[in-house]
Amino acid sequence: MYEQSPPIDAQLVAGDQLIPVDTRLTSRYSLMVRFLNGNGFKDGAEFTDLLIRNQGKEIGLGPCRLICEPNIDGYAGRIVFLKEVYDLKRLVEENKVVRLQSSFLNVPLVLAHKKRVKREFKNYTSDLTYDLNVYKSLFDKLDEEYAEEAQSIRDSIQMAIINTEGVRFHRFLDDRLAELERMVKGFNRAEHESHGFYFRRQLWEIILTAPFMRRTNLKPRGYAGDSEMMSMIYENGYRGKSTFAKLMHKHPVGHPGAQAVRNRRKVIREMIRGVGDQRNPSGADPLKILSVACGPACEVQDIVQTAQDPGKYDFTLLDQDRNALQEAANGIDRVQRRLDGQVKVKYLNESVRTMLKTPNLPGKWGRFDFVYSMGLFDYLTPPVAAGVLGKLLKLLRPGGELVIGNFHVSNVSRYYMEYWLDWVLYYRTESDLKELLRGAPGDDVSVFFDETGVQMFLHVKRHESH
């Protein structure tokens, strides 16, 4: 790595002596060093400081040691640090001083969290942690018993265990979730945050065994509800390296909150196909559709099913996540290959912030017959949600329809999502959702639910006279 990295302006300090050196980045936490002006030092030599000049600033990185290594370019070896360890890559490339041990600065704050946690909740969490580890050890022991069998036999045995002991284990989780809801239902927002944080710290190793829970908690793309999480929910299957992991993964993706996500995909499919049949029965004039915060847009694959369908629709897919748009493009490509037809689709890598700042959105994106957003509004505060909704209404053609999804306050999976998955939403009532319209005169407005009662939809139909 150091051959390609630029030299770093540095000096080593030994007592009151400044030692000029040629240094280069060799790893994130070490530097290759070559001594100048005839200086030489043995393996293990220690220095009181390393002074680096970067972007006009001199930074002292503290005590360090030389580790000699054979090197064909004349470098004496590596410099490693004895006390404070810094992310040298970020220091050189971003001019940011980031200590490896910086997370320990928050230890007092993290430890103080438990002082705000109610004793009853601590007892509940402690008992649950114990119980889950007992289950884990039992399932892991069973996995060991048949580990030497052929893969097909292992799969069959594992499914038999899932269909028997796994079912009973899921009932155990259901009971513990009901107990959790009874305990935290009356908490205020600050109490939910402190108790949820404590809960996840106690159960962290259990949480990480399940691929779905792991992703919702770690949020590798920086937010909950990314396209990979959606794919796991749509799949509604067993994932994981062990029987216990698979059971822990399957339970949340089978819960009513996840079923509501699957249901809304069906709802949108049926609505778009219905509008298409009504407004464009011949398929001569493609129905213009906009999906906001589209994610992987799996519903497009549901809508475009026959060889005649590609010509009936003109999709615009918008998302702030380029990875999600690429996944959507991959899915649509599979549809095109299967049907041997071209789906008309445009991809917009845009954000809510951009949307709100654009004065003439119809002039930029055009107008649409059908605009929908299935999950975006679950993350928007009321002022932002109202602003976005106002922008989307302006994109409707006369007679056009808009459908906005939002989880209802009665979501039975709420505390599962918040405490186990670290997945917090803005819940609304029917009146809350309608209030976002700020009147919307001249439009037909209604609210309806999916069959779980978890997913709520705001449906606005623009009058032909608009």
N, C-alpha and C positions, 0 to 999 in steps of 0.2 A: 504493500500500500504506500510506503513512504517514498518509493521512487517516483510516483506520480504526484505526490502532494508538494506544494510549494514550500520553500524554506521558511522557517519561523525565526524572527528576530528575537534572540534570547541570550541571557547570561546566567551562569550559575554563580552562586554566592557561597564561599567557604570562609567563614569568619569575616574579616574585612577585605577579602580578596574577591575581585570580580573576574570571572573566567569566561572569555568569549567562546561560544559554541555554535556549531551549525546543527540545528534541530529540524526534524521533520516528523509529521504525524505518522505513526506506524499502527496505532490502534486507537480506539476511543479513549483509553485511559493511560496510554504510554507514548513516549516520544523516542525516536532514534536520535542519538547525539554523537557528534564528531567534535573533538577538542581542537581548537585553533591555537596558533602562536606557539606550537611545540609543547603544549600542555599534555599531560597524560596521567591517567588515574587507574588504579587497580579495581578489580571486581569487588563490589560491596562498598566502594567509597561513598560517603555521605556528604550532603551539602545542606546548608542552612536554608537556602531558598533557590527558586528558579524564577527569574524575572523575564516575563514575556512582554514584548511591545506589539500590540495588535490594534490596528486602526487608530493610531495616535495615542493610545493609552497603555501605560505600563502596569502590569498586573503581577503581583507576587503570589506564587502558587505554594510556597511553603517548603518544608523539609522534604528531601528526596534522596534516592539512592541510585547508584549506577549498577546495572546488571550487564556484565560483559557478554557479548555474543559474537561468534565468527561472522564476518561481513565482508563481502567482496568489494564494497564501495567505500571502505575505509571508515565506517562508523564504529565507534567503540562499543556501543551496545544501547540498551534502553534505560531511560530515566523513569523510575516509578516513584510514587509519592508515599510518604510515611504517615501522614496525618490526614490532611484534607485531600480527598480524591476528586478530581474535576473531570467533567465531560469535555475533553480537549477538542473533539470534533465540533461540538457546538460553539466552543470558545473561538476556534479559528474561523469557522464558516459563518456563524451568526453573531459573533461578538457577545455571546451570552455566557455569564459565569454561573455554571450549574454544578453544584456539589452532588456527588453520589449519595452522600449521607443526608441530603437536605430534607428527606422525608421525616427524619427523626426530630426535626424542629417542631413538627406537629404532634409529637407524642403526648405532651401535656394536654393538648386540646382533645385528642382522641381518647385518652384515658378518662378525661373529665366527662365524656358522654355518658358513661355508666352511672354517674351520680344523678342524671336526670331520668333514669329508667326506673319504672315502678317495680317494687319487689315481686309482685305477682307475675309481671311479665318476665323478669329474670328467671323465676322458677319455671315458668312455662318453657322458655327458650332452653334452659339447662336440661329439663326433662326430654324435650324434643330432640336435642342434640344427642343425648344418650341413646334414646330409642332408635334414631336413624342410624347411628353407628352399629347398634346391635343388628338391625336389619341388613346393613351393608356387609357386615362380617359373615352373616349367614348366607346371603346370596353369593358373596365372593367364594365362600367355601364350596358351595354347590358347583360354581364354575370350575373350580380346581378339580372336582371329582371326575368330570367328563372331558377335561382339557385334552386328553390324548386321543379322543375319538376323531373320526373323519369329519370334515367340515359339515357335510350334510346331516350327519348324526348329531353333531353339536347344535346345529340350528334347530333341529327337531326337538331335542331335549330342552333347549332354552325356551322355545315357544310353549312347550308343555308347562314349564315352570312359570312363565309369564301368565299363562291362562289359569293357573291355580293360585299359587302363592302370590303372584304378582297382582292378581285381582284383589286379594285380601290386603295386600300392602297399600294399594290405591285407596281402599276403603279407610285404612288407617290414616292416610294423608287427608282424605276428605274430613274425617272427624277432627283432626288437628287444625285444619283450616277453619272449620266452624267454630272451634274454640278460640282461635285467633281473632276472628271477626267479632265474637261476643266481647272480647277483652278490649279491642282497640276502637270499636265503632264510635265511641264518644270522644275520641282524642281530637285535639285541635291540630292544626298543620304542623306547628313546632314539635308537638309530641309525636306525631307520625314520623317526622324526620329523624328525631333522636332515637326512637324505639326501632325504627326500620334499620338505621345504621347499626345499632347494637345487634339486632337480629342477624343481619348479614355477616357481621364480623364473627359471630359465634358459629354460624353454619357455613362459613366460607368454603371449607374443603368439601362439604357435601354438595354445595351449589355448583362447584367447578366440575363435578363428575358428569353433570348433565349438559350436553352441547347447547341446548336452547337456553338454559339458565345461565350458563357461562357467557354466552354472547350478549344476552340482555344486560348482564352486570358489567362486563368489560367494555361493551360498546366500541368495537374496533374501528367503526367509522365515525365515532363521536356522538352518536345519537341512538336512542331506542327506536325500534320499529324499522330498521333498515331492511333492504330487500332480501337479505339472507334470512333474517328472522321471519319475514313474511313467507319465504319459501318453506321454512320449517313448519310454520303453522299450516300452510296449504297441504303439505305432505301428510301431516298428522300421523306420523309413524314412529318407529322405535329407532333411535340413534344412540350410539355410545359404545364404549369398549368393553363393557361388562353388562350382566343382566341388571344389576342395580342401577347403573348409569342409564340404561335404556328405559327402565321404569321411571326414573326421575325425569328424563327428557319427555316421555310420553304424557305424563300426568298433566303438566300445564298446557301442552298443545291440544289436549282433549277437553280442556275446561270450557265453560260457556263463553268466556271472553274470547278465546281463540275460535270457537265455533261461530261467533258473531262475525269475526273477520272473514271466515270462509263464506258465511251467508251473504255478506255484503258484496262479495265478488259475483255471486249468483244474481243478486238483486240488480246490480248494474248491468249485467249481461242481458237479463230479461227486459229491462227498461229500454236499453239502446236498441235491441232487436225489435221491440214493439214500436218505438218511435220511428225506426227505419222503415218498417212495414207500412206504417200509417202515412208518413210524409213522403216516402220515396219507394212506393211499391215496385216500380219498374227498374229501379237501380240506375236510372239515367243520370240523376244528379246526386253524387255521393253525399251522404250525411256528414257534415263537418262536426267533429267531436274533439273536445279538449279535456285531457285528464291532468289535473293539477296535483303535484306530489305523487307522480304515477308509480314510483317504485318499479318493480319488474313488470308491471302492467300485464299480469297473467290473464286478466279478464279479456284482453284483446284476443288471446288465443281461444278463449271460449266463444267470443262473438263471431270470429271469422272461422267458419266450420266447413263450408262447402265451396266448390269451385266458383260459384257465382258471387260469394260474399266479398272477396277483395275489392271488387268494383263498387260496392254499395257504401263504403265508408272511407272517410278521409280523416285520419287520426293526427292529432298533435299531442305529444307526450312531453310533459314538463316535470323536471325534478332538479333539485340542487346537487344531487349526487350523480356524478358521471358514471360511477360503477353501476348504479341502478339503471341508468339509461342504456348502458351497454348490455346489461342482462335483458332488458326489454327488447333491445334490437336482436339479441341472440334468439329469444323466444319467437319473435315475429319472423325471423329468418327460417326457423324450423317450420312454421306455418306455411310460408311461401314455398318451401321445398316440397312439403307434403301435398299442397294443392296445385303446385306448378303455376302459381299466379303471383302478381306483384301487389302487395298491400301498400296503399298510399299512406305514408307516415312521415311526420316531421318531428325531430327531437330538439327540445329547448332545454339547455342547461342554465336554468334561471332560478332565482330564489324569491321568497316572499318579499324581502327587502327591495329587490329590484322591481318587483311588481308594484309595490306601493310608491316607489319613487318615479315610475314612468307616467308622465301626464296623459299621454294618449295611447292607452294600451290597445284599443281596437285598431288604431293605425299601425301599430307595430306587429300585432299577432293576427289581426283579422277578427271576424265574428263567427260565431258557431251556433249550430242547431242544438247541441247538447254539451253542457259543461258539467263535469263532476269532480269531486275530490272525496275520496273515501276515508282517509285517515289524518289529513293535515290539521283539521280544526281541533283535534284532540290535544294539540300542542300549542294552540294560540290563545293568548290572553284575550279577554273580551274586546278591548279597543283594537287590537291588531286583527282579530277575527272579523270584526265589523268592517274594518277598512278593506280587508281582502275580499270579503263578500260583496262589498260595493263595487270593487273593481271587476269582479267576475260577472256581476249582473250586466255591466256595460258591454260585455263581450257577447251577449246573447242576441241572436237575430230575432225579429218579430216571430212570435210563436215558439221560440226556443225554450228549452228546459234546463234547469240547473238542479243538481242533486248534491247535497253536502252531508257527509256522514259525521256523526259525533257519538261517542259513548254516553249513555244515560247515567245519571247519578245512582241508579239502582243496580249498576253492574255488580253481579254476584262474585265476579273474579277480582274486584278492586283491590282487596287487601292481599290477595295472592300476588297480584301484579306489583303492588307497591313494596311489600315486605320481602318477598322471595326474589322477584325479578328486577327490582329497582326500576320499575316502569311506571312513572307517574303521569297521569293525564289531566286535562281540564274537562271535568264532567259537567254536563248541563242538563237542565230539564227542558221540556217542550217549550215552555214560555221563554226560557233563556235563549234557546236556539232561534225562535222567531224574533226575539228582541234584537238580534244582530242585524236584522234587515232594516231596522230604523224606518219602518213603514212600508217601503217598496210599493207605492200606490199603483194600481192598475194591473197588478199581477195576481195570479191564483197561487195561494200559499197553503201548504199542508205539511204535516209531520206524520211519519209512519215509522213502524218498527220492524225489525226482523223477527223471526219466530222465537229467538231466545229472550227478547225484550231488552237485550243489552245494547244493541246497535240501533241508533235513532237516525232518521234521515229527514232533512229539510228539503222539500220539493217545491221549486218555484217555476211556474209556467208563465212565460211572458205573453201578453196579449198580442194578437196579430197587428193591432193598431200602433204598437210602439215603433 
